[in-house]
Amino acid sequence: MTSLTPTQAHQDHTRWNSESAMWRDDIQQWNKEHKAARLALDDALATQNGTLSEHLESINQHGKKVKAAEHHIAEFERTMVENTDSDEPELNEHHRAEAETQNQLRDVHEQIKRHHYSAMAKLNVLVEAVQAQM
């Protein structure tokens, strides 16, 4: 093994300082990227939460209408016994509209469910990748 000269030691130290400075720059950049990723994910999840809240509100509103329709049907049945003049066509039309709303809510719910499970699976893969030992 050759002996180390002071000049070689200084050159190594200069090179190592330069390399360490580059590493610090890398880490600073990666921290910025992590922060941006967190913000982007927070924004995306906030948007999804808004969509879920809107969907829940639609479900709740429809549930209230169905409950009111049940009362209307009970009233309809009671009045049918009392008189033969019925508003059955109105009842049928109203029920068709309720069924259409139920079908639309079902379709939206299935779409949201597929998106949610897909996004969560991808997020879990990302979390595992980030948590993996380097």
C-alpha positions in Angstrom: 0.0 0.0 0.0 1.3 3.4 -0.9 1.5 6.0 1.7 -0.9 8.9 1.8 0.4 12.4 1.2 -1.1 15.5 2.8 -2.1 16.7 -0.7 -4.0 13.5 -1.4 -5.7 13.7 1.9 -6.7 17.3 1.2 -8.0 16.3 -2.3 -10.1 13.5 -0.7 -11.5 15.9 1.9 -12.4 18.4 -0.9 -14.1 15.7 -2.9 -15.9 14.3 0.1 -17.1 17.8 1.1 -18.4 18.3 -2.5 -20.1 14.9 -2.5 -21.7 15.6 1.0 -22.9 19.0 -0.3 -24.5 17.2 -3.3 -26.2 14.7 -0.9 -27.5 17.6 1.2 -29.0 19.2 -2.0 -30.6 15.8 -2.9 -32.2 15.5 0.6 -33.4 19.0 0.5 -35.0 18.3 -3.0 -36.5 15.0 -1.8 -38.0 16.7 1.3 -39.6 19.3 -1.1 -41.0 16.5 -3.2 -42.3 14.7 -0.1 -44.1 17.8 1.0 -45.6 18.4 -2.4 -46.7 14.7 -2.5 -48.3 15.1 0.9 -50.1 18.2 -0.2 -51.3 16.6 -3.4 -52.5 13.6 -1.6 -54.3 15.7 1.0 -56.0 17.7 -1.8 -57.0 14.5 -3.6 -58.4 12.9 -0.4 -60.2 16.1 0.5 -61.9 16.1 -2.9 -62.8 12.4 -2.4 -64.2 13.2 1.0 -66.3 15.9 -0.6 -67.6 13.5 -3.1 -68.4 11.0 -0.4 -70.2 13.6 1.6 -72.3 14.6 -1.4 -73.2 11.0 -2.1 -74.1 10.4 1.5 -76.4 13.5 1.5 -78.1 12.2 -1.7 -78.6 8.8 0.0 -80.1 10.5 3.1 -82.4 12.8 1.0 -83.6 9.8 -1.0 -84.2 7.9 2.3 -86.3 10.8 3.6 -88.4 10.7 0.3 -88.8 7.0 0.6 -90.0 7.3 4.2 -92.5 10.0 3.1 -93.6 7.9 0.3 -94.3 5.0 2.7 -96.6 7.4 4.7 -98.2 8.4 1.4 -98.9 4.8 0.4 -100.4 4.1 3.8 -102.7 7.1 3.4 -103.5 6.0 -0.2 -104.4 2.5 1.1 -106.6 4.0 3.8 -108.4 6.2 1.4 -108.9 3.4 -1.1 -111.0 1.6 1.5 -113.0 4.8 2.1 -113.6 5.8 -1.5 -113.2 4.3 -4.9 -111.7 7.4 -6.4 -108.0 6.6 -6.3 -104.9 8.4 -7.5 -103.2 5.2 -8.5 -101.6 6.6 -11.7 -100.0 9.4 -9.6 -98.7 6.8 -7.1 -97.3 4.7 -10.0 -95.6 7.7 -11.5 -94.1 8.8 -8.2 -92.9 5.2 -7.5 -91.2 5.1 -10.9 -89.4 8.3 -10.1 -88.2 6.9 -6.8 -87.0 3.7 -8.5 -85.1 5.7 -11.0 -83.4 7.7 -8.2 -82.6 4.5 -6.4 -81.0 3.1 -9.6 -79.0 6.2 -10.1 -77.8 6.2 -6.5 -76.9 2.5 -6.9 -74.9 3.2 -10.1 -73.0 6.1 -8.5 -72.4 4.1 -5.4 -70.9 1.2 -7.4 -68.7 3.7 -9.3 -67.5 5.3 -6.1 -66.8 1.9 -4.5 -64.7 0.7 -7.5 -62.7 3.9 -7.5 -62.3 3.8 -3.7 -61.0 0.3 -3.6 -58.7 0.9 -6.6 -57.3 4.1 -5.1 -56.8 2.5 -1.6 -55.0 -0.5 -3.1 -52.6 1.8 -5.0 -52.1 3.9 -1.9 -51.3 0.8 0.1 -48.7 -0.2 -2.4 -47.2 3.3 -2.2 -47.2 3.3 1.6 -45.5 -0.1 1.6 -42.9 1.1 -0.9 -42.2 4.3 1.1 -41.9 2.3 4.4 -39.7 -0.4 2.9 -36.1 -0.5 4.2 -33.7 1.2 2.0 
